[in-house]
Amino acid sequence: MSCDPVTFNNVDTKVFNALKGKLQGLGYDLEGTKGTIHGPMSITIDFEWNEPAATLLIHVLSKNMLIPCSRVNAELEKAIASCREGN
C-alpha cells in the first residue's frame, strides 16, 4: 500500500545530513540525494532532496498495511523538526 508523496520544506544541508543519520539509526540507508530505500516494517520509500530549493520529496511506495500513511508522515515530520532543532 503506497501513500501520497509529501514535500518537506526548509530541509537544508545540515537538516538533511542529520536526518540521514537519524534514519540510518532506524535501519534506513540513505545514499546520495535521490533513490529508493528499504527499511524495517516492510517500508519502501523513494526520496529526492533538492539542495538549492531545500526541499525533500518523500514517497512511501509500500508499507505494512497496519501502519497508516498519516503515522508515517507524522513520524517523518517529527524527525525533520528534530533535525532542524539540532536534536
N, CA, C and O atoms as a GROMACS GRO file, in nm:
protein
  348
    1MET      N    1   0.084  -0.117   0.000
    1MET     CA    2   0.000   0.000   0.000
    1MET      C    3   0.089   0.124   0.000
    1MET      O    4   0.176   0.138   0.086
    2SER      N    5   0.068   0.212  -0.094
    2SER     CA    6   0.150   0.333  -0.103
    2SER      C    7   0.077   0.452  -0.040
    2SER      O    8  -0.042   0.447  -0.010
    3CYS      N    9   0.154   0.559  -0.020
    3CYS     CA   10   0.100   0.684   0.033
    3CYS      C   11   0.122   0.793  -0.070
    3CYS      O   12   0.204   0.779  -0.161
    4ASP      N   13   0.048   0.901  -0.058
    4ASP     CA   14   0.069   1.016  -0.145
    4ASP      C   15   0.207   1.076  -0.117
    4ASP      O   16   0.252   1.078  -0.002
    5PRO      N   17   0.275   1.125  -0.221
    5PRO     CA   18   0.405   1.190  -0.199
    5PRO      C   19   0.388   1.315  -0.112
    5PRO      O   20   0.286   1.383  -0.117
    6VAL      N   21   0.491   1.341  -0.032
    6VAL     CA   22   0.490   1.457   0.058
    6VAL      C   23   0.620   1.534   0.037
    6VAL      O   24   0.728   1.474   0.030
    7THR      N   25   0.610   1.666   0.027
    7THR     CA   26   0.729   1.751   0.016
    7THR      C   27   0.749   1.826   0.146
    7THR      O   28   0.659   1.893   0.196
    8PHE      N   29   0.869   1.813   0.200
    8PHE     CA   30   0.908   1.884   0.322
    8PHE      C   31   0.996   2.001   0.281
    8PHE      O   32   1.090   1.984   0.204
    9ASN      N   33   0.965   2.120   0.333
    9ASN     CA   34   1.040   2.241   0.302
    9ASN      C   35   1.143   2.271   0.410
    9ASN      O   36   1.140   2.212   0.518
   10ASN      N   37   1.234   2.362   0.380
   10ASN     CA   38   1.337   2.406   0.474
   10ASN      C   39   1.426   2.290   0.518
   10ASN      O   40   1.464   2.282   0.635
   11VAL      N   41   1.459   2.202   0.424
   11VAL     CA   42   1.549   2.091   0.453
   11VAL      C   43   1.683   2.126   0.389
   11VAL      O   44   1.713   2.086   0.277
   12ASP      N   45   1.763   2.202   0.464
   12ASP     CA   46   1.894   2.241   0.413
   12ASP      C   47   1.995   2.129   0.436
   12ASP      O   48   1.959   2.021   0.483
   13THR      N   49   2.121   2.153   0.402
   13THR     CA   50   2.225   2.051   0.412
   13THR      C   51   2.238   1.996   0.553
   13THR      O   52   2.247   1.875   0.573
   14LYS      N   53   2.238   2.085   0.651
   14LYS     CA   54   2.251   2.043   0.790
   14LYS      C   55   2.136   1.951   0.831
   14LYS      O   56   2.158   1.847   0.894
   15VAL      N   57   2.015   1.991   0.797
   15VAL     CA   58   1.897   1.912   0.833
   15VAL      C   59   1.898   1.778   0.758
   15VAL      O   60   1.869   1.674   0.818
   16PHE      N   61   1.931   1.780   0.629
   16PHE     CA   62   1.932   1.656   0.551
   16PHE      C   63   2.034   1.557   0.606
   16PHE      O   64   2.004   1.439   0.620
   17ASN      N   65   2.154   1.604   0.636
   17ASN     CA   66   2.257   1.514   0.689
   17ASN      C   67   2.219   1.460   0.826
   17ASN      O   68   2.245   1.344   0.856
   18ALA      N   69   2.158   1.543   0.909
   18ALA     CA   70   2.112   1.496   1.041
   18ALA      C   71   2.002   1.392   1.024
   18ALA      O   72   1.999   1.292   1.096
   19LEU      N   73   1.911   1.416   0.930
   19LEU     CA   74   1.803   1.321   0.905
   19LEU      C   75   1.857   1.188   0.854
   19LEU      O   76   1.811   1.082   0.895
   20LYS      N   77   1.956   1.194   0.764
   20LYS     CA   78   2.017   1.070   0.715
   20LYS      C   79   2.072   0.988   0.831
   20LYS      O   80   2.052   0.867   0.837
   21GLY      N   81   2.142   1.055   0.922
   21GLY     CA   82   2.197   0.984   1.037
   21GLY      C   83   2.090   0.925   1.125
   21GLY      O   84   2.102   0.812   1.173
   22LYS      N   85   1.985   1.001   1.147
   22LYS     CA   86   1.874   0.954   1.231
   22LYS      C   87   1.805   0.833   1.167
   22LYS      O   88   1.776   0.735   1.235
   23LEU      N   89   1.779   0.841   1.036
   23LEU     CA   90   1.712   0.730   0.968
   23LEU      C   91   1.802   0.607   0.957
   23LEU      O   92   1.754   0.494   0.964
   24GLN      N   93   1.932   0.628   0.940
   24GLN     CA   94   2.024   0.514   0.936
   24GLN      C   95   2.023   0.440   1.069
   24GLN      O   96   2.036   0.317   1.073
   25GLY      N   97   2.008   0.514   1.179
   25GLY     CA   98   1.998   0.452   1.310
   25GLY      C   99   1.872   0.367   1.326
   25GLY      O  100   1.866   0.279   1.412
   26LEU      N  101   1.772   0.394   1.243
   26LEU     CA  102   1.647   0.317   1.245
   26LEU      C  103   1.643   0.206   1.141
   26LEU      O  104   1.544   0.135   1.130
   27GLY      N  105   1.752   0.191   1.066
   27GLY     CA  106   1.760   0.083   0.968
   27GLY      C  107   1.735   0.122   0.824
   27GLY      O  108   1.719   0.035   0.739
   28TYR      N  109   1.731   0.253   0.796
   28TYR     CA  110   1.711   0.302   0.659
   28TYR      C  111   1.844   0.359   0.610
   28TYR      O  112   1.899   0.450   0.672
   29ASP      N  113   1.894   0.308   0.500
   29ASP     CA  114   2.025   0.351   0.449
   29ASP      C  115   2.007   0.446   0.331
   29ASP      O  116   1.981   0.403   0.219
   30LEU      N  117   2.022   0.575   0.357
   30LEU     CA  118   2.010   0.676   0.252
   30LEU      C  119   2.147   0.701   0.191
   30LEU      O  120   2.240   0.743   0.260
   31GLU      N  121   2.158   0.676   0.065
   31GLU     CA  122   2.282   0.703  -0.009
   31GLU      C  123   2.254   0.812  -0.111
   31GLU      O  124   2.158   0.801  -0.188
   32GLY      N  125   2.334   0.915  -0.113
   32GLY     CA  126   2.317   1.021  -0.210
   32GLY      C  127   2.200   1.111  -0.176
   32GLY      O  128   2.156   1.120  -0.062
   33THR      N  129   2.149   1.177  -0.280
   33THR     CA  130   2.040   1.272  -0.261
   33THR      C  131   1.909   1.227  -0.324
   33THR      O  132   1.809   1.298  -0.320
   34LYS      N  133   1.911   1.108  -0.384
   34LYS     CA  134   1.792   1.058  -0.453
   34LYS      C  135   1.801   0.907  -0.461
   34LYS      O  136   1.908   0.851  -0.484
   35GLY      N  137   1.688   0.840  -0.442
   35GLY     CA  138   1.690   0.696  -0.455
   35GLY      C  139   1.572   0.630  -0.388
   35GLY      O  140   1.475   0.695  -0.349
   36THR      N  141   1.584   0.500  -0.374
   36THR     CA  142   1.483   0.417  -0.310
   36THR      C  143   1.548   0.346  -0.193
   36THR      O  144   1.656   0.290  -0.206
   37ILE      N  145   1.482   0.350  -0.079
   37ILE     CA  146   1.535   0.282   0.039
   37ILE      C  147   1.432   0.181   0.090
   37ILE      O  148   1.311   0.201   0.078
   38HIS      N  149   1.485   0.074   0.146
   38HIS     CA  150   1.402  -0.031   0.204
   38HIS      C  151   1.438  -0.040   0.351
   38HIS      O  152   1.555  -0.043   0.387
   39GLY      N  153   1.337  -0.042   0.435
   39GLY     CA  154   1.364  -0.044   0.578
   39GLY      C  155   1.275  -0.139   0.653
   39GLY      O  156   1.202  -0.219   0.594
   40PRO      N  157   1.284  -0.129   0.784
   40PRO     CA  158   1.203  -0.216   0.870
   40PRO      C  159   1.053  -0.199   0.845
   40PRO      O  160   1.009  -0.101   0.786
   41MET      N  161   0.977  -0.296   0.890
   41MET     CA  162   0.831  -0.297   0.879
   41MET      C  163   0.784  -0.292   0.734
   41MET      O  164   0.678  -0.238   0.704
   42SER      N  165   0.864  -0.348   0.645
   42SER     CA  166   0.829  -0.359   0.502
   42SER      C  167   0.805  -0.224   0.436
   42SER      O  168   0.725  -0.215   0.343
   43ILE      N  169   0.873  -0.119   0.483
   43ILE     CA  170   0.854   0.013   0.426
   43ILE      C  171   0.958   0.037   0.316
   43ILE      O  172   1.078   0.018   0.337
   44THR      N  173   0.910   0.078   0.199
   44THR     CA  174   0.995   0.116   0.087
   44THR      C  175   0.961   0.260   0.051
   44THR      O  176   0.844   0.296   0.031
   45ILE      N  177   1.066   0.343   0.043
   45ILE     CA  178   1.047   0.487   0.023
   45ILE      C  179   1.134   0.537  -0.091
   45ILE      O  180   1.253   0.505  -0.098
   46ASP      N  181   1.075   0.616  -0.179
   46ASP     CA  182   1.152   0.695  -0.277
   46ASP      C  183   1.175   0.831  -0.214
   46ASP      O  184   1.086   0.887  -0.151
   47PHE      N  185   1.296   0.883  -0.231
   47PHE     CA  186   1.324   1.016  -0.178
   47PHE      C  187   1.405   1.095  -0.279
   47PHE      O  188   1.480   1.038  -0.358
   48GLU      N  189   1.389   1.226  -0.276
   48GLU     CA  190   1.469   1.315  -0.359
   48GLU      C  191   1.486   1.447  -0.285
   48GLU      O  192   1.390   1.519  -0.257
   49TRP      N  193   1.612   1.477  -0.254
   49TRP     CA  194   1.645   1.602  -0.187
   49TRP      C  195   1.693   1.701  -0.290
   49TRP      O  196   1.786   1.672  -0.366
   50ASN      N  197   1.632   1.817  -0.294
   50ASN     CA  198   1.670   1.925  -0.384
   50ASN      C  199   1.744   2.029  -0.300
   50ASN      O  200   1.682   2.110  -0.232
   51GLU      N  201   1.877   2.024  -0.306
   51GLU     CA  202   1.957   2.112  -0.221
   51GLU      C  203   1.932   2.260  -0.246
   51GLU      O  204   1.911   2.335  -0.150
   52PRO      N  205   1.933   2.308  -0.373
   52PRO     CA  206   1.911   2.451  -0.394
   52PRO      C  207   1.775   2.500  -0.342
   52PRO      O  208   1.765   2.611  -0.289
   53ALA      N  209   1.672   2.419  -0.356
   53ALA     CA  210   1.539   2.457  -0.310
   53ALA      C  211   1.515   2.423  -0.163
   53ALA      O  212   1.416   2.466  -0.103
   54ALA      N  213   1.606   2.344  -0.104
   54ALA     CA  214   1.594   2.298   0.035
   54ALA      C  215   1.462   2.225   0.057
   54ALA      O  216   1.392   2.248   0.156
   55THR      N  217   1.429   2.134  -0.037
   55THR     CA  218   1.308   2.054  -0.024
   55THR      C  219   1.344   1.906  -0.026
   55THR      O  220   1.443   1.865  -0.088
   56LEU      N  221   1.263   1.827   0.039
   56LEU     CA  222   1.280   1.682   0.040
   56LEU      C  223   1.146   1.619   0.004
   56LEU      O  224   1.047   1.636   0.075
   57LEU      N  225   1.145   1.548  -0.108
   57LEU     CA  226   1.025   1.478  -0.153
   57LEU      C  227   1.034   1.334  -0.102
   57LEU      O  228   1.133   1.265  -0.126
   58ILE      N  229   0.931   1.290  -0.034
   58ILE     CA  230   0.923   1.153   0.018
   58ILE      C  231   0.798   1.089  -0.040
   58ILE      O  232   0.689   1.146  -0.034
   59HIS      N  233   0.816   0.969  -0.096
   59HIS     CA  234   0.702   0.894  -0.148
   59HIS      C  235   0.712   0.753  -0.093
   59HIS      O  236   0.801   0.677  -0.132
   60VAL      N  237   0.622   0.718  -0.004
   60VAL     CA  238   0.618   0.582   0.050
   60VAL      C  239   0.554   0.493  -0.055
   60VAL      O  240   0.436   0.506  -0.086
   61LEU      N  241   0.635   0.403  -0.110
   61LEU     CA  242   0.588   0.315  -0.217
   61LEU      C  243   0.513   0.194  -0.163
   61LEU      O  244   0.415   0.149  -0.223
   62SER      N  245   0.559   0.142  -0.050
   62SER     CA  246   0.491   0.029   0.012
   62SER      C  247   0.520   0.030   0.161
   62SER      O  248   0.622   0.081   0.207
   63LYS      N  249   0.427  -0.028   0.236
   63LYS     CA  250   0.439  -0.033   0.381
   63LYS      C  251   0.347  -0.141   0.434
   63LYS      O  252   0.261  -0.192   0.363
   64ASN      N  253   0.366  -0.174   0.559
   64ASN     CA  254   0.278  -0.267   0.627
   64ASN      C  255   0.139  -0.205   0.631
   64ASN      O  256   0.124  -0.088   0.666
   65MET      N  257   0.038  -0.282   0.596
   65MET     CA  258  -0.098  -0.227   0.588
   65MET      C  259  -0.153  -0.183   0.724
   65MET      O  260  -0.253  -0.111   0.730
   66LEU      N  261  -0.090  -0.226   0.832
   66LEU     CA  262  -0.137  -0.187   0.965
   66LEU      C  263  -0.086  -0.049   1.007
   66LEU      O  264  -0.131   0.006   1.108
   67ILE      N  265   0.007   0.006   0.930
   67ILE     CA  266   0.062   0.138   0.961
   67ILE      C  267  -0.002   0.240   0.867
   67ILE      O  268   0.021   0.233   0.746
   68PRO      N  269  -0.081   0.334   0.918
   68PRO     CA  270  -0.145   0.432   0.830
   68PRO      C  271  -0.044   0.533   0.775
   68PRO      O  272   0.056   0.563   0.839
   69CYS      N  273  -0.073   0.583   0.656
   69CYS     CA  274   0.013   0.684   0.593
   69CYS      C  275   0.029   0.805   0.685
   69CYS      O  276   0.136   0.865   0.692
   70SER      N  277  -0.077   0.841   0.752
   70SER     CA  278  -0.071   0.958   0.840
   70SER      C  279   0.034   0.940   0.949
   70SER      O  280   0.099   1.037   0.989
   71ARG      N  281   0.051   0.819   0.998
   71ARG     CA  282   0.153   0.794   1.101
   71ARG      C  283   0.293   0.803   1.043
   71ARG      O  284   0.383   0.862   1.104
   72VAL      N  285   0.313   0.746   0.925
   72VAL     CA  286   0.444   0.753   0.860
   72VAL      C  287   0.482   0.899   0.836
   72VAL      O  288   0.593   0.940   0.868
   73ASN      N  289   0.389   0.976   0.781
   73ASN     CA  290   0.416   1.117   0.753
   73ASN      C  291   0.440   1.197   0.880
   73ASN      O  292   0.526   1.285   0.883
   74ALA      N  293   0.364   1.168   0.986
   74ALA     CA  294   0.382   1.238   1.113
   74ALA      C  295   0.519   1.208   1.172
   74ALA      O  296   0.585   1.297   1.227
   75GLU      N  297   0.562   1.083   1.162
   75GLU     CA  298   0.695   1.046   1.216
   75GLU      C  299   0.806   1.113   1.135
   75GLU      O  300   0.906   1.156   1.192
   76LEU      N  301   0.789   1.122   1.005
   76LEU     CA  302   0.889   1.191   0.922
   76LEU      C  303   0.894   1.339   0.957
   76LEU      O  304   1.003   1.396   0.970
   77GLU      N  305   0.778   1.402   0.973
   77GLU     CA  306   0.773   1.543   1.011
   77GLU      C  307   0.839   1.565   1.146
   77GLU      O  308   0.913   1.662   1.164
   78LYS      N  309   0.812   1.477   1.239
   78LYS     CA  310   0.871   1.486   1.372
   78LYS      C  311   1.024   1.473   1.365
   78LYS      O  312   1.097   1.548   1.431
   79ALA      N  313   1.073   1.379   1.285
   79ALA     CA  314   1.218   1.359   1.271
   79ALA      C  315   1.283   1.480   1.206
   79ALA      O  316   1.390   1.523   1.249
   80ILE      N  317   1.220   1.536   1.103
   80ILE     CA  318   1.275   1.654   1.035
   80ILE      C  319   1.275   1.773   1.130
   80ILE      O  320   1.372   1.849   1.133
   81ALA      N  321   1.168   1.792   1.205
   81ALA     CA  322   1.162   1.903   1.301
   81ALA      C  323   1.272   1.890   1.405
   81ALA      O  324   1.335   1.989   1.443
   82SER      N  325   1.295   1.768   1.451
   82SER     CA  326   1.400   1.743   1.549
   82SER      C  327   1.538   1.778   1.491
   82SER      O  328   1.623   1.833   1.560
   83CYS      N  329   1.558   1.745   1.364
   83CYS     CA  330   1.686   1.775   1.297
   83CYS      C  331   1.702   1.926   1.279
   83CYS      O  332   1.814   1.977   1.290
   84ARG      N  333   1.594   1.996   1.252
   84ARG     CA  334   1.601   2.142   1.240
   84ARG      C  335   1.643   2.207   1.371
   84ARG      O  336   1.713   2.308   1.373
   85GLU      N  337   1.598   2.147   1.481
   85GLU     CA  338   1.628   2.199   1.614
   85GLU      C  339   1.766   2.155   1.663
   85GLU      O  340   1.812   2.199   1.768
   86GLY      N  341   1.830   2.068   1.585
   86GLY     CA  342   1.963   2.022   1.622
   86GLY      C  343   1.965   1.904   1.717
   86GLY      O  344   2.066   1.877   1.781
   87ASN      N  345   1.852   1.834   1.727
   87ASN     CA  346   1.844   1.717   1.817
   87ASN      C  347   1.866   1.588   1.742
   87ASN      O  348   1.863   1.481   1.802
   0.00000   0.00000   0.00000
